[in-house]
Amino acid sequence: MRARLRVATGAIIWGLCGLALAVIVGVAALIVVDVALKGIPAWSWTLLTTTTSGIAGGLLNSWTGTLALMLLLAIMAGPIGILAGLYLAEFSSRRTGPTLRFATEVLSGIPSIVVGYVIYLAFVVGLGWSFSYLAGGIALTVMVVPYIIKSTEAALNQVPSALREGGAALGLSPRRVLWDVARPIATPGIVTGVVIAEAIGMGETAPLLYTAGWSNALPTAQLTHRPIGYLTYVVWTYINEPYAQAHQLAYSAAGLLIVLLLVLIAVGRVISHRAARYSGRFQT
């Protein structure tokens, strides 16, 4: 009787898991198909090589600005998040560890628009940077750092203790054990966390409205006192315009954003796959 109950319970749970997966895949497919049908037909070389002008023009300033923001996000959030996660996993004490983890949880739960407003008061107004590339990058960094921290700590905690003990038994220092033993195995999880953080930053609008502003011009190397364009602004703004041309531009921007996101995920998967193959050879 108990065996039948366990089998029935397992079947119900797996059925619910399959249903949840179908809902997630179905919703994602619906979004992608809708955006593709309405936006991709308007794609052209001109759309990608001309800047936005009014409710028309192209998306050159938007997609280059988005890539520039993602590059700055990787440069700023990547090292901070990875090093913080490394500290929590390897060096934190019983007092500092729980405190820092609690702070990370609180930071990850703060609404993005609140983060943008705080950065606006502190940097855009307080330091007089005006709407700028650097202010937008800082806002996105504050938002996504907790995700990188948690994924890095989780990846390092999953390294088998037997491998660490084996490295120590061979006479390796704790630093060498961390670099030569733990790092190759934890790299796929760390890369996944960075990719998730980049994807979250790529899809944000609210904090950038307060910090990066908007510009029809191409991004430059000037970090402050110069706003920057990005794709999510086009989607958010132009879909509310009462013109079919503006709606088409918004859907085109959404489609391009999805393509960039898929490329980012593909690159992350390639890096994770190669790191996993390397760590597999290491463990054997």
C-alpha positions in Angstrom: 0.0 0.0 0.0 2.8 2.4 1.0 4.7 1.5 -2.2 1.7 2.3 -4.3 1.2 5.6 -2.5 4.8 6.6 -3.1 4.5 5.7 -6.8 1.3 7.7 -7.1 2.8 10.7 -5.2 5.9 10.6 -7.4 3.8 10.5 -10.6 1.7 13.5 -9.4 4.8 15.5 -8.5 6.5 14.7 -11.9 3.2 15.6 -13.6 3.1 18.9 -11.9 6.7 19.5 -12.8 6.0 18.7 -16.4 3.0 21.1 -16.3 5.1 23.9 -14.9 7.7 23.4 -17.5 5.1 23.4 -20.3 3.7 26.7 -18.9 7.1 28.3 -18.8 8.1 27.1 -22.3 4.7 28.0 -23.7 4.7 31.6 -22.3 8.3 32.1 -23.5 7.5 30.8 -27.0 4.4 33.0 -27.1 6.4 36.1 -26.3 9.1 35.2 -28.8 6.7 34.4 -31.6 4.6 37.5 -31.1 7.7 39.8 -31.1 9.2 38.0 -34.1 6.0 38.3 -36.1 5.6 42.0 -35.4 9.2 43.2 -35.2 11.5 41.1 -37.4 9.7 41.8 -40.7 10.8 45.5 -40.3 14.4 44.5 -39.8 16.8 45.9 -42.4 20.4 47.0 -42.7 19.2 50.6 -42.3 17.5 49.8 -39.1 20.7 48.6 -37.6 23.0 51.3 -39.0 21.0 54.5 -38.4 20.2 56.3 -35.2 16.7 57.0 -33.8 15.1 60.2 -35.0 11.7 61.1 -33.5 9.4 58.1 -33.9 11.3 56.8 -36.8 14.9 56.0 -37.8 16.9 53.0 -36.7 18.3 51.4 -33.6 22.1 52.0 -34.0 22.4 54.2 -30.9 20.2 51.8 -28.9 21.9 48.5 -29.5 25.4 50.0 -29.3 24.4 51.7 -26.0 23.0 48.5 -24.7 26.2 46.6 -25.5 28.3 49.4 -23.9 26.2 49.2 -20.7 26.6 45.4 -20.6 30.4 45.7 -21.1 30.6 48.2 -18.2 28.3 46.0 -16.1 30.6 43.0 -16.7 33.7 45.1 -15.8 32.1 46.4 -12.6 29.7 43.8 -11.3 31.8 40.7 -12.3 34.9 41.2 -10.2 32.9 42.6 -7.2 30.4 39.8 -7.2 32.9 37.0 -7.8 35.3 38.2 -5.1 32.5 38.7 -2.6 31.1 35.3 -3.3 34.7 33.9 -3.0 35.0 35.6 0.4 31.7 34.2 1.7 32.5 30.7 0.5 36.1 30.4 1.6 37.1 33.1 4.2 34.0 34.5 6.0 33.6 33.8 9.7 30.5 32.7 11.6 29.8 36.3 12.4 30.5 38.1 9.1 29.1 35.4 6.9 25.5 35.5 8.0 25.5 39.3 8.1 26.9 39.6 4.6 24.4 37.0 3.3 21.5 38.8 4.9 22.7 42.1 3.3 22.9 40.4 0.0 19.4 39.1 0.3 18.1 42.5 1.2 19.9 44.2 -1.7 18.5 41.6 -4.2 15.0 42.4 -2.9 15.1 46.1 -3.4 12.9 47.2 -6.4 15.0 48.4 -9.4 13.2 51.7 -9.5 14.3 52.4 -5.9 17.9 51.6 -6.8 17.7 53.9 -9.8 16.3 56.7 -7.7 19.0 56.4 -5.0 21.7 56.4 -7.7 20.0 59.4 -9.2 20.1 61.4 -5.9 23.7 60.3 -5.1 25.4 60.6 -8.4 23.3 62.3 -11.1 22.3 65.1 -8.7 24.6 64.8 -5.7 27.9 64.6 -7.6 26.6 66.5 -10.6 27.2 63.8 -13.2 23.9 64.4 -15.0 22.4 61.5 -16.9 25.4 59.4 -17.9 26.9 56.1 -19.0 28.7 55.6 -15.6 25.6 56.4 -13.5 23.6 53.8 -15.4 26.3 51.2 -15.1 26.5 51.8 -11.3 22.7 51.4 -11.0 22.8 48.1 -12.9 25.8 46.9 -10.9 24.1 47.5 -7.6 21.1 45.5 -8.9 22.9 42.4 -10.2 25.8 42.0 -7.8 23.8 39.9 -5.3 23.0 37.3 -8.0 26.7 36.9 -8.9 27.6 36.7 -5.2 25.1 33.9 -4.5 26.0 31.9 -7.6 29.7 32.2 -6.9 29.3 31.0 -3.3 27.0 28.2 -4.4 29.4 27.0 -7.1 32.4 27.0 -4.7 30.4 25.2 -2.0 29.6 22.4 -4.5 33.3 21.5 -4.9 33.8 18.1 -3.3 35.7 18.4 0.0 37.6 15.3 -0.9 39.4 17.2 -3.7 40.3 20.0 -1.4 41.6 17.6 1.2 43.6 15.8 -1.5 45.2 19.0 -2.7 46.1 19.9 0.9 47.5 16.4 1.4 49.8 16.9 -1.6 51.2 20.0 0.1 49.3 22.7 -1.8 48.7 26.0 0.0 45.1 27.1 0.5 45.5 29.6 -2.3 46.8 26.9 -4.7 44.0 24.6 -3.7 41.4 27.3 -4.4 43.0 28.2 -7.7 44.0 24.8 -9.1 41.4 22.6 -7.6 38.2 24.6 -6.7 38.3 27.2 -9.5 38.0 24.8 -12.5 35.1 23.0 -11.0 33.3 26.1 -9.9 33.8 28.0 -13.1 30.5 26.8 -14.9 28.4 27.9 -12.0 30.2 31.3 -11.7 29.8 31.9 -15.5 26.1 31.0 -15.2 25.7 33.6 -12.5 27.4 36.3 -14.5 25.2 35.5 -17.6 22.1 35.7 -15.5 23.2 39.1 -14.1 23.9 40.4 -17.6 20.5 39.2 -18.8 18.8 40.9 -15.9 20.7 44.1 -16.6 20.0 44.0 -20.3 16.2 43.9 -19.6 16.1 46.7 -17.1 14.5 50.1 -17.9 13.4 51.8 -14.6 16.9 52.4 -13.1 18.3 53.6 -16.4 15.5 56.2 -16.8 16.8 57.9 -13.6 20.5 57.5 -14.3 21.4 57.0 -18.0 18.6 59.1 -19.4 18.2 58.8 -23.2 20.2 59.9 -26.3 19.7 59.6 -30.0 23.5 59.9 -30.4 26.0 57.1 -30.4 27.8 56.2 -27.1 31.2 57.7 -26.6 34.0 57.1 -24.1 32.7 60.0 -22.0 31.6 58.5 -18.7 29.7 61.4 -17.2 27.6 64.4 -18.3 26.4 62.5 -21.4 23.2 60.4 -21.6 23.2 57.1 -23.6 20.6 55.2 -25.6 19.4 51.6 -24.9 16.9 49.2 -26.4 14.6 48.9 -23.5 13.9 52.6 -23.6 12.7 52.3 -27.2 10.4 49.4 -26.2 9.0 51.2 -23.2 8.5 54.6 -24.8 7.5 53.9 -28.4 4.9 51.2 -27.7 2.9 53.9 -26.0 3.0 56.2 -29.0 -0.2 56.4 -31.1 1.6 55.6 -34.3 2.0 52.3 -36.1 5.5 53.3 -37.2 6.5 53.8 -33.5 4.9 50.5 -32.5 6.9 48.7 -35.2 10.1 50.3 -34.0 9.3 49.2 -30.5 8.8 45.6 -31.6 11.9 45.7 -33.7 13.9 46.8 -30.6 12.3 44.0 -28.5 13.2 41.4 -31.2 16.8 42.7 -31.3 16.9 42.6 -27.5 15.8 38.9 -27.5 18.5 38.1 -30.1 21.2 39.8 -28.0 20.0 37.8 -25.0 20.1 34.5 -26.9 23.6 35.3 -28.1 24.7 36.1 -24.5 23.2 32.8 -23.2 24.9 30.9 -26.0 28.3 32.4 -25.2 27.8 31.6 -21.5 26.8 28.0 -22.3 29.9 27.6 -24.5 32.2 28.9 -21.7 30.5 26.8 -19.1 30.6 23.6 -21.3 34.3 24.0 -21.9 35.0 24.7 -18.2 32.9 21.6 -17.3 34.8 19.4 -19.7 38.1 20.7 -18.2 36.9 20.1 -14.7 35.7 16.6 -15.6 39.2 15.7 -16.9 40.6 17.2 -13.7 38.5 15.1 -11.5 39.3 11.9 -13.3 
